[in-house]
Amino acid sequence: MPEHSTDTPVSGTTTEPQITRLSVNINEDTAAKLRWYKEHKGISITETVRRAVALLELVERETVDGNEVLLKSRDSKSVRQLWLI
């Protein structure tokens, strides 16, 4: 859970998207993985977290709907099912 969360409009209008600032505690292994992805893709840490959350949501929604998320090797010789616990 975030230590601090505020919903603050980007400007005074209500039609613009709101930004939520989160402060979280993660261990060094998780931080290193986020930094690796950030550097590998050349994106910000914020965009890295957005992508991670979007991927988590995609996998969760698919599995809740009864679908399987599969990882197929490039040569198509192996297929593995992705499980989130």
C-alpha positions in Angstrom: 0.0 0.0 0.0 1.2 3.5 -0.7 2.5 5.5 2.3 1.1 8.6 0.8 -1.5 9.1 -1.9 -3.1 12.4 -3.1 -5.3 13.1 -6.0 -4.2 16.4 -7.3 -5.5 18.0 -10.6 -2.8 18.9 -13.0 -4.4 22.3 -13.3 -7.5 24.0 -11.9 -9.8 22.5 -14.5 -11.8 19.3 -13.9 -11.5 18.1 -17.5 -7.8 17.4 -17.3 -6.5 14.0 -16.0 -5.5 13.8 -12.4 -2.2 12.6 -11.2 -1.7 10.5 -8.1 1.7 10.6 -6.4 2.6 7.4 -4.7 5.4 6.6 -2.4 6.1 2.9 -1.9 8.8 0.8 -0.2 10.4 -1.9 -2.3 13.4 -4.1 -1.8 16.6 -3.7 -3.7 16.0 -6.6 -6.0 12.7 -5.1 -7.1 14.3 -1.7 -7.5 17.1 -3.2 -9.6 14.5 -4.9 -11.9 12.7 -1.6 -12.4 16.0 0.2 -13.1 17.0 -2.5 -15.6 13.8 -2.2 -17.5 13.9 1.6 -17.4 17.4 1.7 -18.8 16.7 -1.1 -21.3 13.7 0.7 -22.8 15.1 4.3 -22.3 12.0 5.4 -20.4 11.2 7.0 -17.1 10.7 5.1 -13.9 7.1 6.4 -14.0 6.5 4.9 -17.4 8.2 1.7 -16.2 5.7 1.4 -13.4 2.7 2.3 -15.7 3.7 -0.5 -18.0 4.2 -3.0 -15.2 0.7 -2.2 -13.8 -0.9 -2.4 -17.3 0.7 -5.9 -17.8 -0.4 -7.1 -14.4 -3.9 -5.9 -15.1 -4.0 -7.6 -18.6 -2.9 -10.9 -17.2 -5.2 -10.8 -14.2 -8.3 -9.8 -16.4 -7.6 -12.6 -18.9 -7.2 -15.3 -16.2 -10.2 -14.1 -14.3 -12.2 -14.4 -17.6 -11.0 -18.0 -17.8 -8.3 -17.5 -20.4 -4.8 -18.7 -20.3 -1.8 -16.5 -20.9 0.9 -18.4 -22.8 4.5 -17.9 -23.5 5.7 -19.4 -26.8 9.3 -19.8 -27.7 10.5 -18.2 -31.0 10.9 -21.5 -32.7 7.4 -22.5 -31.4 8.7 -25.7 -29.9 7.8 -24.9 -26.4 4.7 -23.2 -24.9 4.5 -22.4 -21.2 1.5 -21.0 -19.3 2.0 -17.9 -17.2 0.5 -18.0 -13.7 0.1 -15.2 -11.2 -0.3 -16.2 -7.6 
